[in-house]
Amino acid sequence: MKNNPQPVSGFSKLSKEAKIEWLCSRFFAEPEQAYQVLSGYWHLDSAVQKVHDEFIENTLTNFYMPYGLAPNFLINERSYAIPMVIEESSVVAAASKSAAFWAQRGGFKAEVLSTTKVGQVHFLWEGPSDWLRAELPGLRQQILEETASFTANMRQRGGGIQSIALVDKTHDEPGYFQLDFRFETADAMGANFINTLLEQSSKILSRRIESSTELTSEQKRIQILMCILSNYTPECLVRCEVSCAVEELNDVPELAPEEFASKFLRAVRIAHLEPYRAVTHNKGIMNGIDSVVLATGNDFRAVEACAHAYAAKDGTYRSLTHASVENGVFRFWIEIPLALGTVGGLTCLHPMVKFSHELLGNPGARDLMQITAAVGLAQNFSALKSLVSSGIQKGHMKMHLLNILNQLGASEAQKEKAKIYFSDKIISFAEVKAFVDRLQGYGLPDPKLILLSDDHSSLES
């Protein structure tokens, strides 16, 4: 940090240029260089940049992430090329390889089990719970009637309020109750819709209690604490599966199909039993899922939080995937809650999000749930396949090699030589640096590099 600036007031009201000037002049030794970094990531089209600037407050520039493509996904007999936004080097490659493998074995079979979402009104009230339970049918009808104009469009698309229940939590916290709502939001993720409905419902609840002629003045006091959707949506569930005869698991040279299947099942079992392994196991699943969620403009933080809560639903954190072998048939599947939307939010604003949806055939929310689950399953299959055979680092570090070479400033010719040299070697930063240093003349010549000289005649074969 250049210095220790005083707190700034009214920062959000400054122009974009003034924000950048304040930042660069106070935190960077070379303000002009810092400005060039920020401005270098602005979109060339000022209108597009303005759209990006208005997504959040205090926007200074854009933060680029790689946008990759995983082709050859066969899901429910339909072929997809799936967009993935992620910075981890081996993820897209792993998903693509898994997709190609399973496309030759019937592809991914996916189904949405349910799409219910949850929202709650949290309130404190010292009145009799029996009275409130008796009032619930009338309260439910009043909420439906008074919010009808707001829910009309959603109901036309098959959505709306599905149920309203009273939850008495006074045994956990004195006076604490919930109105527990179940919603269907069709193709929208529905956060704004749900939260608005909850806030309106809390006002109806307060009025009903305060206007009662059966309650004392003290019993009429109600305190609304929060009106908010829950990102835990265990009833918004999708299942995806792959299967084949065990003998078709035949592309791991070092393992016979039966041995591969046995080791694979044991690996999944360990992730079911051991939370330390399960966290890394599920992180790999989310590598695939998050990348599709990001590419399609959905909320990956909500999806992550829900998935991990679901993984711990029985009191122990476990694998999100499952595997079995019965009657010579290998099956591998995932059941995971995915609250996704294909309308609203960024889907109609962000150019690349719109591009992603068109690439996928403009899917509805249920289709997108199935697509996303398939990528998570594909990612997990590739990871486990590597773990029980060649090891996870072989493929990962080969993909990471290019990142190391870029960090070292290697030329294109040096990158090509490095790819050949490390094709059968362990890759580490130190080894790659030593190799590049030798190519650049900073170290002693290595006899093994003779084949990698500028005379490429020996590489043609």
PyMOL commands that set and color helices and strands:
alter all, ss='L'
color gray80, all
select helices_A, chain A and resi 11-13+16-27+31-39+46-53+91-103+129-146+148-156+191-210+246-248+257-273+275-295+300-311+345-348+351-359+365-387+392-407+412-424+429-439+447-452+456-459
alter helices_A, ss='H'
color red, helices_A
select strands_A, chain A and resi 67-75+78-85+109-115+117-125+160-168+176-184+222-230+236-245+321-326+329-337
alter strands_A, ss='S'
color yellow, strands_A
deselect
rebuild
show_as cartoon
